[in-house]
Amino acid sequence: MKKQLLYTILILLLGMMVFFGSKAYTQAKAYERATASLVSHMSAKKLAEFQLKELAERFSLGLYKNGKKDNLEKLRVEQKIHKKKSQVYTLYFILWLLGILGSYFLISLRVFTFFGSLAALVTLVFGLITPILMVTIHKEVEYLGDVVLSFESKGVIGSIEKLFGSGDIVVAIVILLFSVCIPMVKTLSLLFVSLFKDSKFAHGIVTFFKMIGKWSMVDVFVVATFLVYLTANKGDVSRAEVEVGLYFFLAYVIVSMLVSLSADKMLHRSKAINDQGL
């Protein structure tokens, strides 16, 4: 009965992770759209039109009102709201994730490896699809003010697509392999290990991923982030803003390493028991 209750709680924790992860993703994309809309009003042409309307309002003695000013202010408010919500939902996601990690002290290594692998998979998916970096290029122009020359917001998947589109095939394949394929295969393999811990392939799988773990996780995580930064624009970057997708990806790196250690410990313990039985 106690085990069933714990399993039910763990399933609930996973469900809440999916719920808040989806909310964080939705708000992050809404923040991206609001920022893009705001930026579209900050080109040289749009700012010149805005300045002319400001002058018209000033000299019309209240007969003419610059409605664009209110629209821009509304966009800025929406932008801040979406950014705040994306951060709050990401925090909730991390808290539920910590709940699953905390179950290590209450359940068996096998069950922890299973649910930890599922949690890692969910975290990885959101880390891949959610924007991780927003890059804008500004230039201060006399009489116009702060003119935005370029704006892009990218996630890991978006950056890979852009690399393929721009002809950087080799770099795109490397990032796809180490930041998407290997992490995905590793997580699914850990699920396999938790379900079939007595399989002759289980020890080999864990040993293999322990060997390549450094490159498949931490180092390439940094490389992928850096490439997102580079692929956003080739010019001088005025401002680069980290988005919540980066926190999902970082959380995945940490959870994946913990689950790998759990799987390794589980297999060693199982092997020791089998040896004693012999």
C-alpha positions in Angstrom: 0.0 0.0 0.0 2.8 2.4 0.9 4.6 1.6 -2.4 1.5 2.2 -4.4 1.0 5.6 -2.7 4.6 6.5 -3.5 4.2 5.5 -7.1 1.0 7.5 -7.4 2.8 10.5 -6.0 5.6 10.1 -8.4 3.2 9.9 -11.4 1.5 13.0 -10.1 4.9 14.8 -9.9 5.6 13.8 -13.5 2.2 15.1 -14.5 2.8 18.4 -12.8 6.2 18.7 -14.5 4.6 18.3 -17.9 1.9 20.8 -17.0 4.2 23.5 -15.7 6.8 22.8 -18.4 4.1 23.3 -21.0 3.0 26.5 -19.3 6.6 27.8 -19.2 7.1 26.9 -22.9 3.9 28.7 -23.9 4.8 31.8 -22.0 8.4 31.8 -23.3 7.0 31.7 -26.9 4.5 34.4 -26.0 7.4 36.5 -24.6 9.3 35.9 -27.8 6.4 37.0 -30.0 5.8 40.1 -27.9 9.5 41.0 -28.1 9.5 40.5 -31.8 6.4 42.6 -32.2 8.0 45.4 -30.1 11.2 45.2 -32.0 9.3 45.5 -35.3 8.4 49.1 -34.2 12.0 50.0 -33.5 13.4 50.0 -37.0 14.7 53.3 -38.4 11.6 53.8 -40.5 9.1 53.1 -37.7 11.0 55.3 -35.2 11.0 58.2 -37.7 7.2 57.8 -38.2 6.8 57.7 -34.4 8.9 60.9 -33.9 6.7 62.7 -36.6 3.6 61.6 -34.8 5.0 62.8 -31.5 5.7 66.2 -33.1 2.2 66.3 -34.6 0.7 65.5 -31.1 2.8 68.2 -29.5 1.8 70.9 -32.0 -1.8 70.0 -32.3 -2.6 71.2 -28.8 -4.4 68.0 -28.0 -6.4 67.7 -31.2 -4.3 64.8 -32.4 -3.2 61.9 -30.2 -0.4 59.5 -31.0 -2.1 56.1 -30.5 1.1 54.3 -31.3 2.6 55.3 -28.0 -0.2 53.5 -26.1 0.2 50.4 -28.3 3.9 50.3 -27.6 3.3 50.7 -23.9 0.8 47.8 -24.0 3.3 45.6 -25.8 6.0 46.4 -23.2 3.5 45.4 -20.4 2.6 42.2 -22.1 6.3 41.4 -22.7 7.1 41.8 -19.0 4.1 39.7 -18.0 5.0 36.8 -20.3 8.7 36.9 -19.2 7.7 36.8 -15.5 5.2 34.0 -16.0 7.7 31.9 -18.0 10.2 32.2 -15.2 7.7 31.4 -12.5 6.4 28.3 -14.3 10.0 27.2 -14.9 10.6 27.5 -11.2 7.5 25.4 -10.4 8.8 22.8 -12.9 12.1 22.7 -11.1 10.4 22.3 -7.7 8.4 19.3 -8.9 11.6 17.9 -10.5 13.3 18.2 -7.1 10.4 16.3 -5.6 11.2 13.3 -7.9 14.9 13.5 -7.1 14.1 13.6 -3.4 12.3 10.3 -3.7 15.7 8.7 -3.9 15.6 8.3 -0.2 12.1 6.6 -0.2 12.2 4.2 -3.1 14.4 1.5 -4.5 17.2 2.3 -6.9 15.4 0.6 -9.7 12.2 2.6 -9.3 14.2 5.8 -8.8 16.1 5.1 -12.1 12.8 4.5 -13.9 11.1 7.7 -12.7 14.3 9.7 -12.8 14.7 8.7 -16.5 11.2 9.8 -17.3 11.8 13.1 -15.5 15.0 13.6 -17.5 13.2 12.8 -20.7 10.5 15.4 -20.0 13.1 18.0 -19.0 15.2 17.3 -22.2 12.2 17.8 -24.5 11.4 21.2 -23.0 15.1 22.1 -23.0 15.3 21.4 -26.8 12.1 23.2 -27.9 12.0 26.2 -25.6 14.0 29.3 -26.6 17.3 29.6 -24.8 18.8 32.8 -26.0 17.5 36.1 -27.4 19.9 38.3 -29.3 19.4 41.9 -30.5 21.7 44.3 -32.3 21.1 48.0 -31.4 22.5 51.2 -32.7 22.0 54.6 -31.2 20.9 57.0 -34.0 20.7 60.7 -33.5 17.2 62.1 -33.4 15.7 58.6 -33.7 17.1 57.0 -30.6 17.7 53.3 -30.1 17.3 51.6 -33.4 17.2 47.7 -33.5 19.0 46.4 -36.5 18.5 42.7 -35.9 16.6 40.4 -33.6 16.5 36.7 -33.2 15.4 34.2 -30.5 16.6 30.7 -30.7 16.4 27.3 -29.0 18.6 24.3 -29.7 16.3 22.8 -32.3 15.9 26.3 -34.0 19.6 26.8 -34.1 20.2 23.4 -35.7 17.5 24.2 -38.3 19.2 27.5 -39.0 22.6 25.9 -39.4 21.2 23.4 -41.9 19.5 26.3 -43.7 22.7 28.4 -43.9 24.7 25.5 -45.3 26.7 24.7 -42.1 25.9 21.0 -42.4 28.8 19.6 -40.5 28.3 21.9 -37.5 24.6 21.2 -37.6 25.1 17.4 -37.6 27.6 17.6 -34.7 25.2 19.7 -32.5 22.3 17.4 -33.6 24.2 14.3 -32.6 25.6 15.4 -29.3 22.9 17.7 -28.1 19.8 15.8 -29.3 20.4 12.3 -30.4 22.9 11.1 -27.8 21.0 12.6 -24.8 17.8 11.2 -26.1 19.3 7.7 -26.7 21.0 7.8 -23.3 17.7 8.7 -21.5 15.8 5.9 -23.3 18.6 3.5 -22.5 18.4 4.3 -18.8 14.7 3.5 -19.0 15.6 0.2 -20.6 18.1 -0.5 -17.9 15.6 0.2 -15.1 13.1 -2.2 -16.7 15.5 -4.9 -17.7 18.3 -4.6 -15.1 19.2 -8.3 -15.4 19.7 -8.0 -19.2 23.2 -8.7 -20.4 23.1 -5.4 -22.3 22.4 -3.3 -19.1 26.0 -3.1 -17.8 27.3 -2.4 -21.3 24.9 0.5 -21.8 25.7 2.2 -18.5 29.5 1.7 -19.0 29.3 3.1 -22.6 27.4 6.3 -21.5 29.8 6.8 -18.5 32.6 6.8 -21.0 31.1 9.4 -23.3 29.1 11.2 -20.6 31.5 14.2 -20.5 31.1 15.1 -24.1 27.5 14.1 -24.5 26.4 16.3 -21.6 28.4 19.2 -20.1 30.9 20.2 -22.7 28.5 20.0 -25.6 25.9 21.8 -23.6 28.2 24.8 -23.5 29.1 24.4 -27.2 25.4 24.3 -28.2 24.7 27.4 -26.2 27.6 29.2 -27.7 26.5 28.2 -31.2 23.0 29.5 -30.6 24.7 32.8 -29.7 26.8 32.8 -32.9 24.1 31.7 -35.2 21.8 34.4 -34.1 23.8 37.0 -36.0 27.2 37.4 -37.4 27.6 41.0 -36.5 28.3 42.7 -33.2 25.8 41.7 -30.6 24.5 44.5 -28.4 22.4 42.4 -26.1 22.1 38.7 -25.4 19.4 37.6 -23.0 19.2 34.1 -21.5 15.7 32.5 -21.7 14.2 29.8 -19.7 15.0 27.0 -22.1 18.6 27.2 -20.9 17.5 26.3 -17.4 15.5 23.3 -18.7 18.6 22.1 -20.5 20.9 22.6 -17.5 18.4 20.8 -15.3 18.5 17.9 -17.7 22.3 17.7 -17.6 22.2 17.5 -13.8 19.3 15.0 -13.6 20.8 12.8 -16.3 24.1 12.5 -14.4 22.3 11.6 -11.2 20.1 9.0 -12.8 23.2 7.5 -14.5 24.9 7.2 -11.1 21.7 5.6 -9.8 21.6 3.1 -12.6 25.3 2.2 -12.1 24.8 1.7 -8.4 21.7 -0.4 -9.0 23.6 -2.7 -11.4 26.5 -3.1 -9.1 24.3 -4.0 -6.2 22.3 -6.4 -8.4 25.6 -8.0 -9.5 26.8 -8.3 -5.9 23.6 -10.1 -4.9 23.8 -12.5 -7.8 27.4 -13.3 -7.0 26.5 -14.0 -3.4 23.7 -16.3 -4.6 26.2 -18.3 -6.7 
